[in-house]
Amino acid sequence: MEQQQWAALVIQKAYRGYTSRKDYKRTLRALVWIQARIKGWLQKRDFQWMLEFFEENEEAIIIIQSGWRGYQARKLAAELRRQANNNARLQHKNTSKKPQLAKILQAVVRGHISRQQYGRLCSEAEARRAAAEEEK
């Protein structure tokens, strides 16, 4: 009799352990699923906020960006001019810096033209959005 009770206890213990592990895994999967949904919702909310912020402040952002790019271009051009002047003192003709300076100036001009075109495209898109909202 005692051996049967011992065997029953071992079987019960194994079954309880199995069901506990099974419940734990199911609970863990549910928690991971809930966390994933919440994180996705938070990301979507933050992204929507960021889009709205950029749409509301687009002109200010473009002005800041163009100012910063202009500052960087002027700083780089001044550095290149200073280097060219230093090299010109050492060498009578400096041919290596002139093409590089021309490339940089071309890039600055192309960037300026691109920003102007982007601004025009944005205002056209805004006009189309406003017209579409008026039709609604």
PyMOL commands that set and color helices and strands:
alter all, ss='L'
color gray80, all
select helices_A, chain A and resi 2-56+58-90+97-135
alter helices_A, ss='H'
color red, helices_A
deselect
rebuild
show_as cartoon
